[in-house]
């Protein structure tokens, strides 16, 4: 079975999707729509050469969403998913690709998500750290013993887990995890504690926007971050998308479940090849490709 996966924040790069804009009328139309909906020229930032400008959350999230959703559209008949999933932000691209909500609605939700997350970061400072070379259970156990907010946020692949929380608690956790045998415990250059309880203010704000958006039954199961299982019921899709902001991204478990459900070929739709790498680390026997 063919699985299509959509990347999240961190996959951006200067010049992203410029080739789509130049080669496809549909892409040009979508980008022009995006500039109007967002209220600024995101194409100028995406097609430019300033990596710092692309790192602003309110730019990064729409940019990655645009690249992925437009690419899935211009693929035409080559885009034939039997199941889809997205990593964090990528879940919005997956939902558009599966026909759950329209491109325009998806972009508005992503913009609201980015603004809500930025506001939450400004209100409650936090950070994240990548923990390499430890089993998930060890990381979970160490985090539970630390006072303050710190917990697993991204289960990326075996031996690679990102933790999230308050800065002081993250520093303590990194020291403890290094002592527990982590190969690396590296604080990441991110603006906040994503996928943790510190995102609760953003969750409340995004929930209103999601509740006011019409969700349809997807064309194929959407494997969501929160539950790591295929979901087709519109109301469940909504609930899980809201919960995603404060819950961990269960990417390892998601890919494992997709494999259990028959996935043999994973195509990454969007900028970069990060998810292909993670899929290969979860199961080397799988076929992976870029959707371009």
N, C-alpha and C positions, 0 to 999 in steps of 0.2 A: 504493500500500500504506500501511496505517496503522502508524505507529511511536509507541510510548509511551515517554516518558522521565521519569526520576525524579531529583529534585534531591538535592544533598548538603548538607554543613554550611555554614551561612551563610544558609540560606533561612528560618530560624526567625523568629517574631515573637510578641509577647505576644497571647494570645487565640487562638492557632492551633488549628484543628480544633474549637473550642467549638461551632460551628454543626453539625458532624457529630454530636457527642455529644448535642446537644439535639434533633436531628431524626430520628435513625436508631437503632432499637433495637439493630441489629447493631453500630453504632459504640459505643454505650454498653457493650455486652457486651465488646467488644475492649478498651476503655479500662479496664474493671474487671479483666479478665485481666492487662493490662499492669501495673497497680498492684500486683497480687499477685506477678507474676513478678519485677518489678524490686525489690520490697521497700520501695518508697516511693510516695507519691502524685504521680506525674508529671502527672496531670491538674491538680492544684493549681498546679503551676508553669506548665504550658502555657496554662491558661485565666486565669492571673493577669495582672498588669500590670507585672511586673518584668523588663525585658529582660536585666539582669545575671544573674539566676538562670538564665535560659535559655541563657546563654553557656557554662556549665560543660559540658565535653565529655561527662561521664557523663549529662547531661540532654539536651543538644542532639541527640546522635546518636539515642537512642531516640525523642525527640519528632518529629524529621523522619521517621524510619522509620514511626512510628505514623500520622502524618498521611497519608503517601503510601499505605501499604498499606491502611488503612481506607477511604480515598477510592476506591481501585481496586475494593474490594469493594462499597461502596454504589452505585457507578456501575452495577452489575448488567450488563444486556445492552448498555449503552452502552460497556462496556469490552471491546473486541474487538481485541486487538493481533495484528499479524502479525509484529512484531519489537519487542523492548524493549531499553532500555539505561538505566543509572543512572550519575550522576556521582559517583565515589568512594563515599561511604556509600550513595548512591542505588542502587548495584548490588544491595545486599541487598533493597531494596524491589522492584526489578525481578525478582529471583529468586523472591520470594514470589508476585508477581503472575503469573509464568509457571508457577507450580506446582512449582518445584524443591524447596522445603522449606516446611513449615507456618509459619503466622504465629508461633506460639509459639516454634518453633525459631529463626526469623529474629530475633525480639526478643532471645532469649538470646544469639545470636551478636553482635548489635549491642551489647548491654550488655557482653559480654566484650571486644569490639573497643574500645569507649570506655574501659573501665578499663585495658586493655593499653596503649593509646595515651597515656593520661594518665600511667601509670607510666613509660613510655619518655621522655616529655617531662620528667618530674621527674628521671630518671636522666641523660639527655643533653640539655641545653638546646639549642634550635635555633629557627629562625624561617623565614619565607617572605617573598617580595617579588613584587609584581606588576610585570611589565615590559610597557609599552605602546608600540606604534609601531615595533617591530622585527620582522624576519623571524625565524622559528624558528631557522633555520640560524645566524644571527648570534649569537643568545642562546646556542645550544649551543656555538659556537666560543669565545666569551668565557669561558663557565663552565669549559671544558676547560683554559684557560690559567691558572686561579686555583688556587693551592695550598689545600688544605683541602676539606671537603665542601660542594659547591654544584653543583646540577644542575637541569635543568628538571623540574618536578613536575606542572603542569597545563597541557596544551595546550588552552586554552579555545576559542579561535577565532583566525583570522588576525590578527596584531598584538596578541594578548593572551596572554601566557605567564607562568605563575607559577613562580618558582624556589624551591628549598628547600635548607636545609643549616645548617651551623654559623653562629652569629651574625656572627662576624668575617668569615668568607668571604662571607656575604651582603652585608655592608656594602661590602666591596671590589668585589664583583660589581656592585652598584648603581652605584657610581662609574664603573666601567669601561663598563658598559652605557649610562650617560648620555653618556659621552664617545663611545660608538659610535653615538649618535644616537637613543637611546630618548626618546620623548616624555615618559614618566614612569617612574621606578624607585622604587616605593613599598613600604617595609617594612610588612607587614601585622600587625594586632594578633591574632596567633594564638599558641597555647601551645607550638608545637613545629614540627619540620621534617618535616611529613607527606609521604608518598610519596618518602622518601629513605632511604638506608642507615641513617640514625640511628633509624629505626623498626624495626630488626632485632629488638630485644628484644620488641616488641609482636607482630611477625610470628610469632616462635616460640611465643608464648603463644596467639595466635589460631589458629594451625595445629592445635593439639591439639583445640580446640573444633570446628573445621571438620571435621577427620578423624573426629570422633565423631558427626557429624550426618549423617543420611540425605539424600542428594540424588537426586531423580528426574529423568527426562528432561523438559525444559521443553515447554510447549504451543506455543512458537514460539522461534526463535533469540534468544539473549541475547547482545547485542554487548557484550563485556567491555572494561574500561578498559585492561588490559594488552596485549591483542592487536589491539583495534579491529576485530574480525571477529565474525560470528555463530557462537555455540557452542551445541551441543546435547548433547554427551556429558557425563554427570554428573561423571566423574573429571576431565575437563579444566576444567569449571566450578569444581571444588574447587581445583585447582592454581592457576588464574588468580586466584581470590578471595584465596588466601593471598598470592600474589606481589604483589597490588595494593598492599599496605601500604608496600612499599619501591620500587615501580615508578611511573613517571609515569602520570597519567590522560591518555590519548590521546583527548580528547573531539573535537577537530577531526577527527582521522582516523576516529573512530567514526562521526560524523555523515556524513562524506563516503562511508564504506563503506556505510552504510545507504541513502544516496541512490543509490549505484551498484547496490545490490541491489533497488532499486525503491521506496524510501520517498518518498512525496509529501506526506504529512500527519503532522505531529508534534504529539502531545498531551502536555503536561506534567502529571504527576500528583503533587500535593504542594503544599507552601506556596510562594508566590511565582511569579515569571515569569522567573527568571534564565536557565533553559535555553532558553526561547522566544527570548529576546534573542540568546543565543549561536548558536542554530540559524539565525536570520535573518542574523547576521553571516557565517555560513559560506555560506549560499545564500539570497538575498533572495526567490527565486521560490517558496520553500516555504510551505505553509500551516501555521500554528501555532495552538494553542488551549490553554486550561486545562481540565483534567478535573474540572469541578465541576457 
